Amino acid sequence: MTDRYRCVLPALLAVSAVGISACRLRHDAHNAPGKYQTGVDSSCNGSYAIADGPYRYENNQWGSGKAQGPFEQCLLKRTVDGKQQRGWTWNFPGTDSSVFSYPEVVFGWKPWTGGKTTDPHLPTRVGDYKKLTLVYDVESQITGSYNLAPEVWIVNRNVQSGPASPSSITAEIMFWMDCGGVAQPGGSMVAQTTVSGEPYELWQQDGAAGDASTGVRWRLISFKRPTPLLKGAIDIPAFMRVLVEKGLVDPRHYIASVEFGNEVSGGSGTTWVKHLEVQTE
């Protein structure tokens, strides 16, 4: 189901300019820009999600209740050089440092939604991974406040299938590969470190809560790059070793999911995922 309008013209009527214009999307000021691109299908329902192999694309609008006016966010699909690409687009008026949404890709078992893991390699104990590498390549056009922040959720038990369990979360680890506007990691910068030869700021916030009404709190840790990286590979165990050595993550706990998306803090934008792969061993 998409937001594209379909027109059925009576067979005996000639196609007129009026008839053609009636088939076009109406472009309102609050609409997300990416769905108007040529050859794009869009799905804008807030609960929309779709599986693509072991990856689940979610139109995650978890903070949209803070929207400062009419907004829109959609998942997108297009074909480029015979290959299908997916992505997302948004338009949120105003700014909010605590985030309006996180359109994303999920690999593994997401503790906020539950269900069955998308891949049997997750969850796995933090200290047991030999290889867990996120390879990505995105194309983005963004105005406003945002980040590109892949992340992993750390939980205190191994769950391959079952109901949502936010209470099992002990840590959220984010990798800020790009950002703009007012967006910055939660908490404060506690160190500067190097991972796989690359410099990062290390930010920490204890007692983080995406939605205080749940009563669930955890440790939020963010690695922030000094320069954007829209195409690259993230060696997740290398980051975990830094955190285990610093006593910030328990190696006996489990990486439940690898997630990839834009946190939206205001403005509008479109991101196309040209390539995404989680390599496990």
FIROMAR-198303 format. One line per field, with one value per residue: residue in one letter; x, y, z of N, C-alpha, C in turn. Coordinates in nm, 3 decimals. Example, Ala and Ser with C-alpha at 12.3 -4.5 7.8 and 13.67 -1.06 7.14 Angstrom:
residu A_S
nX 1.319_1.285
nY -0.569_-0.225
nZ 0.780_0.708
caX 1.230_1.367
caY -0.450_-0.106
caZ 0.780_0.714
cX 1.320_1.290
cY -0.330_0.003
cZ 0.780_0.787
//
This chain:
residu M_T_D_R_Y_R_C_V_L_P_A_L_L_A_V_S_A_V_G_I_S_A_C_R_L_R_H_D_A_H_N_A_P_G_K_Y_Q_T_G_V_D_S_S_C_N_G_S_Y_A_I_A_D_G_P_Y_R_Y_E_N_N_Q_W_G_S_G_K_A_Q_G_P_F_E_Q_C_L_L_K_R_T_V_D_G_K_Q_Q_R_G_W_T_W_N_F_P_G_T_D_S_S_V_F_S_Y_P_E_V_V_F_G_W_K_P_W_T_G_G_K_T_T_D_P_H_L_P_T_R_V_G_D_Y_K_K_L_T_L_V_Y_D_V_E_S_Q_I_T_G_S_Y_N_L_A_P_E_V_W_I_V_N_R_N_V_Q_S_G_P_A_S_P_S_S_I_T_A_E_I_M_F_W_M_D_C_G_G_V_A_Q_P_G_G_S_M_V_A_Q_T_T_V_S_G_E_P_Y_E_L_W_Q_Q_D_G_A_A_G_D_A_S_T_G_V_R_W_R_L_I_S_F_K_R_P_T_P_L_L_K_G_A_I_D_I_P_A_F_M_R_V_L_V_E_K_G_L_V_D_P_R_H_Y_I_A_S_V_E_F_G_N_E_V_S_G_G_S_G_T_T_W_V_K_H_L_E_V_Q_T_E
nX 0.084_0.066_0.135_0.080_-0.143_-0.398_-0.545_-0.843_-0.960_-1.258_-1.323_-1.419_-1.348_-1.129_-0.784_-0.719_-0.556_-0.645_-0.722_-0.474_-0.335_-0.483_-0.389_-0.156_0.053_-0.061_0.105_0.161_0.261_0.354_0.432_0.652_0.955_1.079_0.898_0.801_0.977_1.069_0.951_0.925_0.790_0.587_0.525_0.344_0.221_0.228_0.282_0.393_0.588_0.833_0.970_1.287_1.458_1.679_1.646_1.453_1.258_1.146_0.898_0.959_0.822_0.860_0.881_0.697_0.481_0.564_0.563_0.565_0.360_0.180_0.312_0.511_0.626_0.780_0.836_1.034_1.063_1.247_1.377_1.700_1.918_1.825_1.820_1.666_1.611_1.574_1.448_1.393_1.192_1.123_0.944_0.947_0.823_0.988_1.218_1.356_1.551_1.537_1.443_1.225_1.176_1.285_1.341_1.420_1.637_1.616_1.803_1.803_1.688_1.459_1.425_1.217_0.998_0.978_0.879_1.006_1.353_1.531_1.747_1.943_2.190_2.172_2.007_2.343_2.600_2.784_3.064_3.126_3.140_3.300_3.288_3.102_2.994_2.887_2.812_2.771_2.611_2.496_2.278_2.206_1.987_1.941_1.786_1.805_1.787_1.950_2.075_2.294_2.285_2.371_2.302_2.325_2.133_2.169_2.093_1.988_1.940_1.909_1.713_1.547_1.299_0.987_0.773_0.779_1.037_1.132_1.228_1.445_1.660_1.990_2.181_2.235_2.403_2.536_2.644_2.760_2.765_2.719_2.588_2.376_2.265_2.095_2.139_2.292_2.483_2.330_2.369_2.703_3.032_3.275_3.522_3.791_3.856_4.007_3.911_3.962_4.160_4.041_3.939_3.718_3.465_3.361_3.058_2.840_2.546_2.386_2.093_1.922_1.620_1.394_1.119_0.979_0.750_0.735_0.901_1.136_1.487_1.826_2.178_2.312_2.535_2.747_2.939_3.098_3.183_3.433_3.406_3.181_3.069_2.940_2.955_3.076_3.227_3.142_3.301_3.169_3.235_3.490_3.433_3.286_3.482_3.630_3.440_3.390_3.641_3.647_3.457_3.193_3.006_2.860_3.019_2.884_2.627_2.388_2.404_2.131_2.010_2.104_2.074_1.983_1.967_1.822_1.812_1.569_1.554_1.428_1.315_1.357_1.410_1.570_1.676_1.848_1.912_2.171_2.330_2.335_2.452_2.485_2.745_2.816_2.967
nY -0.118_0.218_0.575_0.677_0.804_0.643_0.644_0.584_0.626_0.684_0.466_0.573_0.834_1.091_1.135_1.409_1.726_1.796_1.548_1.419_1.573_1.514_1.270_1.310_1.341_1.540_1.821_1.926_2.167_2.041_1.790_1.505_1.528_1.329_1.150_1.258_1.224_1.109_0.793_0.676_0.484_0.526_0.474_0.578_0.535_0.540_0.302_0.137_-0.131_-0.336_-0.642_-0.725_-0.966_-1.057_-0.813_-0.560_-0.295_-0.007_0.237_0.421_0.624_0.714_0.941_1.124_1.243_1.476_1.654_1.971_2.071_1.993_1.695_1.462_1.134_0.883_0.553_0.452_0.334_0.242_0.183_0.145_0.133_-0.125_-0.241_-0.277_-0.022_0.089_0.334_0.636_0.922_1.252_1.515_1.741_2.006_2.272_2.214_1.956_1.845_1.599_1.422_1.340_1.114_0.794_0.666_0.350_0.055_-0.276_-0.539_-0.847_-0.898_-0.682_-0.514_-0.341_-0.404_-0.680_-1.015_-1.240_-1.300_-1.157_-1.282_-1.566_-1.522_-1.321_-1.253_-1.241_-1.308_-1.030_-1.058_-1.272_-1.240_-1.291_-1.175_-0.901_-0.698_-0.397_-0.296_-0.026_0.210_0.515_0.764_1.094_1.375_1.646_1.888_2.072_1.939_1.647_1.307_1.049_0.752_0.450_0.176_-0.039_-0.248_-0.346_-0.620_-0.799_-1.070_-1.369_-1.366_-1.514_-1.517_-1.372_-1.167_-0.801_-0.646_-0.409_-0.371_-0.536_-0.408_-0.290_-0.123_0.117_0.155_0.389_0.492_0.765_0.868_1.082_1.416_1.705_2.049_2.108_1.867_1.647_1.400_1.227_1.318_1.377_1.451_1.220_1.122_1.099_0.879_0.610_0.396_0.118_0.261_0.508_0.833_0.914_1.089_1.010_0.974_0.981_0.888_0.817_0.652_0.704_0.762_0.691_0.720_0.847_0.766_0.492_0.407_0.278_0.268_0.320_0.282_0.512_0.526_0.692_0.697_0.942_1.059_1.289_1.381_1.348_1.023_0.860_0.626_0.317_0.086_-0.063_-0.197_-0.366_-0.534_-0.426_-0.174_-0.259_-0.383_-0.167_-0.050_-0.253_-0.274_-0.028_-0.069_-0.009_-0.161_-0.476_-0.776_-1.015_-0.970_-0.927_-0.855_-0.749_-0.643_-0.497_-0.179_0.070_0.399_0.732_0.967_1.202_1.541_1.764_1.958_1.864_1.581_1.324_0.991_0.746_0.404_0.267_0.047_-0.212_-0.423_-0.670_-0.837_-1.143_-1.378
nZ 0.000_-0.090_-0.095_-0.334_-0.571_-0.754_-1.072_-1.245_-1.544_-1.724_-1.994_-2.230_-2.231_-2.328_-2.234_-2.050_-1.971_-1.722_-1.619_-1.604_-1.413_-1.190_-1.109_-0.977_-0.685_-0.422_-0.314_-0.015_0.235_0.467_0.390_0.344_0.161_-0.007_-0.123_-0.353_-0.556_-0.881_-0.987_-0.736_-0.473_-0.187_0.163_0.424_0.668_1.021_1.157_0.975_0.847_0.688_0.573_0.440_0.338_0.600_0.716_0.863_0.774_0.933_0.987_1.203_1.437_1.700_1.871_1.781_1.903_2.010_1.807_1.644_1.493_1.184_1.042_0.851_0.773_0.584_0.453_0.175_-0.166_-0.454_-0.789_-0.909_-1.169_-1.225_-0.975_-0.657_-0.422_-0.086_0.147_0.339_0.424_0.558_0.728_0.972_1.152_1.334_1.613_1.823_2.070_2.190_2.005_1.735_1.580_1.441_1.169_1.031_0.993_1.105_1.247_1.385_1.721_1.839_2.137_2.196_2.040_2.018_1.919_1.670_1.629_1.354_1.257_1.337_1.461_1.642_1.952_2.091_2.326_2.451_2.490_2.327_2.053_1.743_1.495_1.396_1.188_1.051_0.738_0.523_0.297_0.216_0.072_0.121_0.154_0.339_0.543_0.831_1.166_1.272_1.288_1.159_1.283_1.351_1.576_1.868_2.082_2.416_2.616_2.913_2.892_2.692_2.416_2.166_2.061_2.141_2.355_2.355_2.552_2.713_2.971_2.996_2.892_2.920_2.815_2.554_2.260_2.051_1.725_1.594_1.282_1.122_1.147_1.206_1.256_1.565_1.683_1.910_2.095_2.377_2.724_2.835_2.701_2.782_2.727_2.487_2.227_2.038_1.780_1.585_1.453_1.409_1.523_1.795_1.979_2.304_2.450_2.734_2.907_3.191_3.309_3.098_2.911_2.672_2.667_2.930_3.059_3.065_3.262_3.224_3.221_3.110_3.029_2.812_2.552_2.333_2.039_1.869_1.555_1.425_1.168_0.884_0.773_0.528_0.398_0.479_0.717_1.022_1.285_1.517_1.749_1.811_1.916_2.136_2.290_2.383_2.552_2.738_2.857_2.987_3.174_3.119_2.987_3.038_2.971_2.985_2.914_2.640_2.290_2.133_1.901_1.587_1.464_1.222_1.123_1.085_1.339_1.391_1.450_1.369_1.085_0.738_0.521_0.320_0.298_0.124_0.123_-0.012_0.013_0.250_0.498_0.742_0.872_1.009_1.242
caX 0.000_0.150_0.066_0.058_-0.282_-0.423_-0.660_-0.909_-1.038_-1.356_-1.263_-1.464_-1.305_-0.991_-0.703_-0.700_-0.460_-0.708_-0.716_-0.337_-0.298_-0.554_-0.316_-0.034_0.046_-0.079_0.224_0.133_0.382_0.403_0.464_0.791_0.994_1.128_0.794_0.768_1.078_1.021_0.970_0.932_0.671_0.599_0.431_0.359_0.156_0.324_0.312_0.433_0.717_0.841_1.091_1.366_1.553_1.689_1.640_1.318_1.249_1.037_0.869_0.959_0.789_0.839_0.871_0.617_0.385_0.620_0.565_0.525_0.272_0.162_0.438_0.497_0.743_0.742_0.934_1.038_1.119_1.271_1.466_1.812_2.000_1.770_1.826_1.574_1.664_1.477_1.493_1.289_1.186_1.049_0.930_0.900_0.846_1.051_1.327_1.344_1.677_1.511_1.415_1.088_1.157_1.404_1.317_1.536_1.646_1.641_1.860_1.810_1.569_1.444_1.356_1.099_0.887_0.969_0.861_1.113_1.472_1.539_1.865_1.976_2.315_2.139_2.109_2.461_2.670_2.877_3.201_3.142_3.142_3.422_3.266_2.970_3.032_2.782_2.862_2.661_2.635_2.371_2.272_2.113_1.965_1.876_1.789_1.752_1.863_1.942_2.201_2.295_2.338_2.349_2.309_2.292_2.070_2.225_1.992_2.047_1.904_1.908_1.575_1.538_1.160_0.905_0.712_0.867_1.090_1.218_1.289_1.568_1.766_2.090_2.260_2.214_2.530_2.513_2.762_2.721_2.844_2.691_2.486_2.364_2.171_2.110_2.155_2.415_2.456_2.280_2.468_2.820_3.150_3.355_3.656_3.820_3.913_4.034_3.861_4.004_4.241_3.962_3.909_3.577_3.426_3.281_2.956_2.772_2.430_2.325_1.953_1.852_1.484_1.330_0.983_0.982_0.627_0.753_0.981_1.255_1.606_1.944_2.298_2.327_2.674_2.755_3.067_3.071_3.293_3.451_3.371_3.078_3.107_2.815_2.983_3.184_3.205_3.153_3.342_3.102_3.312_3.601_3.375_3.246_3.602_3.661_3.342_3.412_3.763_3.614_3.355_3.065_2.916_2.885_3.041_2.792_2.499_2.371_2.367_2.002_1.981_2.179_1.975_2.048_1.868_1.839_1.733_1.521_1.531_1.358_1.348_1.313_1.520_1.550_1.793_1.838_2.009_2.223_2.380_2.336_2.480_2.543_2.826_2.830_3.047
caY 0.000_0.336_0.702_0.720_0.799_0.569_0.700_0.502_0.716_0.614_0.423_0.652_0.973_1.117_1.182_1.554_1.781_1.789_1.409_1.386_1.638_1.450_1.151_1.347_1.364_1.677_1.859_2.020_2.218_1.952_1.658_1.464_1.558_1.220_1.073_1.323_1.193_1.025_0.648_0.638_0.442_0.567_0.420_0.680_0.499_0.539_0.167_0.056_-0.200_-0.437_-0.724_-0.742_-1.064_-1.051_-0.672_-0.507_-0.149_0.042_0.380_0.443_0.762_0.699_1.069_1.217_1.313_1.608_1.732_2.110_2.104_1.879_1.633_1.338_1.050_0.770_0.462_0.468_0.226_0.280_0.095_0.216_0.041_-0.259_-0.291_-0.209_0.048_0.138_0.448_0.705_1.067_1.310_1.660_1.777_2.148_2.301_2.127_1.895_1.772_1.462_1.341_1.313_0.984_0.720_0.569_0.262_-0.086_-0.358_-0.672_-0.914_-0.896_-0.547_-0.529_-0.255_-0.460_-0.824_-1.101_-1.335_-1.239_-1.165_-1.362_-1.646_-1.479_-1.226_-1.201_-1.318_-1.245_-0.924_-1.106_-1.392_-1.213_-1.285_-1.077_-0.840_-0.578_-0.329_-0.232_0.059_0.315_0.589_0.891_1.175_1.518_1.679_2.025_2.073_1.873_1.502_1.233_0.914_0.687_0.309_0.148_-0.173_-0.255_-0.449_-0.669_-0.886_-1.211_-1.414_-1.383_-1.534_-1.492_-1.343_-1.033_-0.688_-0.649_-0.293_-0.381_-0.614_-0.324_-0.235_-0.019_0.152_0.202_0.456_0.527_0.885_0.877_1.213_1.491_1.845_2.126_2.107_1.730_1.603_1.283_1.250_1.321_1.463_1.382_1.175_1.084_1.086_0.747_0.565_0.262_0.077_0.367_0.629_0.905_0.934_1.140_0.913_1.042_0.889_0.935_0.713_0.680_0.752_0.711_0.742_0.756_0.838_0.707_0.347_0.381_0.203_0.352_0.243_0.362_0.551_0.554_0.733_0.726_1.046_1.091_1.433_1.411_1.255_0.902_0.808_0.494_0.260_-0.039_-0.046_-0.320_-0.349_-0.588_-0.337_-0.074_-0.326_-0.408_-0.040_-0.028_-0.355_-0.236_0.087_-0.109_0.055_-0.265_-0.609_-0.871_-1.129_-0.932_-0.969_-0.763_-0.801_-0.599_-0.391_-0.094_0.169_0.498_0.874_1.032_1.329_1.642_1.876_1.983_1.765_1.512_1.193_0.903_0.622_0.302_0.207_-0.086_-0.240_-0.565_-0.705_-0.956_-1.210_-1.501
caZ 0.000_-0.100_-0.095_-0.472_-0.612_-0.877_-1.143_-1.345_-1.627_-1.807_-2.119_-2.344_-2.218_-2.365_-2.123_-2.061_-1.876_-1.591_-1.574_-1.569_-1.289_-1.079_-1.067_-0.911_-0.542_-0.378_-0.240_0.092_0.299_0.572_0.336_0.333_0.023_-0.090_-0.192_-0.480_-0.656_-0.991_-0.974_-0.595_-0.399_-0.048_0.261_0.528_0.793_1.130_1.203_0.859_0.851_0.583_0.578_0.318_0.387_0.745_0.756_0.871_0.766_1.017_0.984_1.348_1.471_1.843_1.941_1.701_1.987_2.041_1.683_1.663_1.381_1.094_1.000_0.773_0.756_0.497_0.395_0.031_-0.249_-0.593_-0.862_-0.969_-1.250_-1.214_-0.838_-0.567_-0.306_0.011_0.224_0.415_0.408_0.669_0.742_1.105_1.181_1.462_1.655_1.955_2.089_2.237_1.886_1.692_1.516_1.402_1.061_1.052_0.955_1.224_1.225_1.514_1.806_1.894_2.265_2.204_1.963_2.038_1.803_1.644_1.574_1.207_1.224_1.456_1.524_1.748_2.042_2.131_2.438_2.408_2.489_2.245_1.909_1.666_1.389_1.381_1.114_0.977_0.616_0.477_0.199_0.206_0.001_0.200_0.132_0.465_0.594_0.968_1.272_1.250_1.283_1.103_1.403_1.378_1.719_1.917_2.214_2.503_2.710_3.015_2.873_2.552_2.370_2.022_2.024_2.258_2.360_2.381_2.688_2.739_3.103_2.987_2.835_3.013_2.749_2.414_2.208_1.923_1.647_1.519_1.160_1.062_1.220_1.169_1.335_1.711_1.731_1.973_2.178_2.512_2.831_2.815_2.651_2.896_2.683_2.345_2.212_1.901_1.752_1.451_1.396_1.386_1.647_1.832_2.109_2.378_2.531_2.827_2.985_3.273_3.337_2.978_2.896_2.552_2.706_3.076_3.111_3.081_3.381_3.184_3.205_3.074_3.000_2.672_2.516_2.192_1.976_1.768_1.464_1.402_1.028_0.835_0.701_0.474_0.341_0.559_0.789_1.167_1.352_1.645_1.862_1.847_2.006_2.259_2.371_2.451_2.659_2.841_2.929_3.070_3.270_3.084_2.937_3.096_2.862_2.999_2.856_2.501_2.183_2.085_1.765_1.519_1.398_1.135_1.084_1.115_1.442_1.336_1.553_1.308_0.946_0.641_0.455_0.255_0.297_0.048_0.163_-0.135_0.050_0.394_0.525_0.871_0.855_1.138_1.246
cX 0.088_0.066_0.049_-0.090_-0.293_-0.549_-0.713_-0.999_-1.138_-1.299_-1.302_-1.420_-1.159_-0.916_-0.674_-0.595_-0.515_-0.697_-0.577_-0.300_-0.366_-0.482_-0.191_-0.056_0.025_0.035_0.187_0.262_0.440_0.448_0.614_0.836_1.026_1.023_0.754_0.870_1.022_1.051_0.974_0.795_0.691_0.490_0.448_0.286_0.259_0.363_0.366_0.574_0.715_0.974_1.156_1.481_1.558_1.681_1.494_1.322_1.127_1.022_0.852_0.938_0.770_0.821_0.781_0.510_0.433_0.621_0.506_0.438_0.254_0.296_0.408_0.631_0.701_0.862_0.921_1.095_1.135_1.362_1.572_1.901_1.957_1.772_1.734_1.650_1.549_1.536_1.378_1.300_1.099_1.038_0.867_0.927_0.908_1.166_1.299_1.467_1.655_1.453_1.265_1.071_1.291_1.368_1.441_1.524_1.684_1.696_1.874_1.679_1.560_1.365_1.231_0.977_0.871_0.946_0.977_1.233_1.477_1.658_1.910_2.107_2.291_2.014_2.226_2.536_2.776_3.019_3.228_3.159_3.283_3.408_3.121_2.996_2.914_2.846_2.747_2.708_2.502_2.390_2.166_2.108_1.881_1.893_1.730_1.844_1.842_2.075_2.182_2.364_2.295_2.365_2.288_2.228_2.131_2.118_2.056_2.007_1.897_1.765_1.575_1.397_1.081_0.852_0.817_0.911_1.184_1.289_1.419_1.686_1.860_2.172_2.216_2.345_2.506_2.645_2.724_2.815_2.826_2.588_2.484_2.263_2.200_2.141_2.292_2.383_2.404_2.392_2.581_2.936_3.240_3.496_3.668_3.895_3.937_3.986_3.895_4.078_4.170_3.930_3.759_3.570_3.339_3.188_2.883_2.657_2.373_2.181_1.879_1.715_1.422_1.189_0.973_0.859_0.640_0.827_1.110_1.372_1.727_2.061_2.306_2.471_2.679_2.901_3.039_3.196_3.308_3.412_3.269_3.139_2.978_2.832_3.099_3.146_3.231_3.181_3.289_3.178_3.429_3.553_3.338_3.367_3.642_3.569_3.357_3.534_3.738_3.507_3.218_2.962_2.958_2.903_2.951_2.654_2.501_2.343_2.241_1.977_2.085_2.076_2.046_1.945_1.911_1.753_1.697_1.489_1.462_1.403_1.299_1.433_1.478_1.681_1.760_1.949_2.055_2.280_2.377_2.355_2.538_2.612_2.852_2.915_3.041
cY 0.124_0.460_0.756_0.705_0.720_0.625_0.600_0.596_0.636_0.586_0.512_0.796_0.985_1.166_1.330_1.599_1.775_1.649_1.371_1.446_1.573_1.327_1.184_1.364_1.512_1.714_1.967_2.055_2.121_1.816_1.632_1.473_1.438_1.147_1.135_1.295_1.096_0.877_0.597_0.596_0.478_0.503_0.502_0.650_0.485_0.402_0.077_-0.003_-0.306_-0.510_-0.729_-0.835_-1.057_-0.908_-0.626_-0.354_-0.103_0.193_0.429_0.590_0.775_0.832_1.170_1.290_1.451_1.700_1.871_2.161_1.982_1.827_1.513_1.268_0.924_0.680_0.468_0.344_0.278_0.176_0.179_0.115_-0.104_-0.316_-0.208_-0.144_0.091_0.257_0.510_0.855_1.125_1.461_1.688_1.926_2.166_2.208_2.073_1.807_1.629_1.372_1.317_1.169_0.920_0.619_0.482_0.126_-0.163_-0.494_-0.736_-0.908_-0.760_-0.554_-0.443_-0.312_-0.610_-0.900_-1.199_-1.262_-1.255_-1.249_-1.437_-1.607_-1.378_-1.272_-1.299_-1.238_-1.146_-0.977_-1.222_-1.365_-1.216_-1.179_-1.031_-0.703_-0.524_-0.255_-0.153_0.161_0.387_0.716_0.976_1.319_1.566_1.828_2.023_2.002_1.722_1.438_1.111_0.832_0.541_0.283_0.001_-0.158_-0.372_-0.489_-0.772_-1.033_-1.242_-1.445_-1.396_-1.504_-1.466_-1.202_-0.925_-0.689_-0.531_-0.302_-0.461_-0.531_-0.274_-0.124_-0.003_0.214_0.259_0.493_0.644_0.902_1.010_1.283_1.635_1.915_2.117_1.968_1.708_1.484_1.321_1.247_1.418_1.381_1.347_1.136_1.101_0.956_0.717_0.422_0.229_0.189_0.499_0.698_0.922_1.009_1.033_0.989_0.939_0.959_0.817_0.751_0.738_0.688_0.773_0.790_0.737_0.770_0.556_0.313_0.307_0.300_0.264_0.338_0.386_0.591_0.584_0.756_0.823_1.075_1.242_1.476_1.309_1.135_0.835_0.673_0.435_0.129_-0.015_-0.182_-0.314_-0.412_-0.500_-0.227_-0.137_-0.351_-0.282_-0.022_-0.131_-0.319_-0.120_0.054_-0.049_-0.043_-0.398_-0.710_-0.993_-1.097_-0.954_-0.851_-0.820_-0.765_-0.500_-0.310_0.020_0.271_0.640_0.911_1.171_1.425_1.766_1.899_1.872_1.700_1.380_1.117_0.779_0.528_0.230_0.067_-0.097_-0.389_-0.578_-0.838_-1.016_-1.335_-1.563
cZ 0.000_-0.097_-0.237_-0.504_-0.742_-0.940_-1.243_-1.425_-1.709_-1.945_-2.236_-2.338_-2.260_-2.241_-2.144_-1.961_-1.735_-1.534_-1.531_-1.435_-1.169_-1.028_-0.986_-0.761_-0.514_-0.285_-0.139_0.165_0.401_0.519_0.331_0.188_-0.065_-0.169_-0.325_-0.588_-0.759_-0.964_-0.832_-0.545_-0.253_0.037_0.388_0.658_0.904_1.180_1.091_0.880_0.742_0.593_0.441_0.355_0.539_0.800_0.755_0.873_0.843_1.004_1.128_1.381_1.623_1.917_1.874_1.781_2.028_1.919_1.707_1.548_1.294_1.044_0.913_0.766_0.681_0.473_0.243_-0.038_-0.391_-0.657_-0.931_-1.039_-1.230_-1.074_-0.747_-0.452_-0.215_0.085_0.300_0.393_0.520_0.655_0.878_1.129_1.319_1.491_1.795_1.976_2.136_2.128_1.861_1.644_1.483_1.293_1.047_0.984_1.082_1.179_1.362_1.588_1.875_2.024_2.279_2.133_1.981_1.908_1.792_1.587_1.423_1.163_1.350_1.524_1.636_1.819_2.063_2.238_2.386_2.394_2.397_2.096_1.853_1.556_1.392_1.319_1.035_0.860_0.555_0.374_0.180_0.123_0.072_0.150_0.250_0.496_0.734_1.064_1.267_1.287_1.193_1.210_1.412_1.528_1.746_2.054_2.290_2.604_2.803_3.001_2.724_2.509_2.218_1.971_2.151_2.255_2.383_2.527_2.711_2.874_3.103_2.937_2.945_2.948_2.604_2.365_2.068_1.857_1.555_1.400_1.088_1.149_1.172_1.256_1.484_1.766_1.794_2.064_2.316_2.614_2.803_2.763_2.770_2.857_2.532_2.327_2.065_1.886_1.606_1.379_1.371_1.518_1.669_1.965_2.176_2.473_2.616_2.897_3.061_3.304_3.220_2.970_2.772_2.580_2.857_3.134_3.133_3.209_3.351_3.163_3.180_3.055_2.849_2.647_2.367_2.152_1.861_1.687_1.450_1.262_0.978_0.763_0.654_0.405_0.421_0.622_0.937_1.228_1.495_1.762_1.904_1.941_2.141_2.350_2.447_2.571_2.772_2.924_3.024_3.175_3.244_3.031_2.997_2.983_2.869_2.943_2.705_2.408_2.120_1.939_1.717_1.442_1.326_1.091_1.112_1.235_1.390_1.450_1.498_1.165_0.855_0.574_0.394_0.260_0.217_0.093_0.037_-0.110_0.202_0.414_0.665_0.855_0.993_1.126_1.383
//
